[in-house]
Amino acid sequence: MGILTTSRENHMADQHKQSPEHQKAHDLAEEAIDKAAEGNQKEATQLANEAKKIDPKIGDEMAQEVEADRKQAEKFQKS
């Protein structure tokens, strides 16, 4: 039963990531990261808060994406 539950949870997570709400939150979170990189912390915070209102888990997902991007950039710099 554990495998079936995991499969069902993965399917539900995939459906969530494809939802229009999730995509909107993801887009806002990416924009927040861009604004923070530009030094506009106030706007970055506002965008991040708006994204979290839509999808409370978006912060964790974006942190994972940023970390993956950082690791990829490190690999690229070493080559």
Buried (B, 14 or more C-beta within 10 A) or exposed (E): EEEEEEEEEEEEEEEEEEEEEBEBBBEBBBBBBEBBEEEBEEBBEBBBEBBBEBBEEBBEBBEEBEEEEEEEEEEEEEE
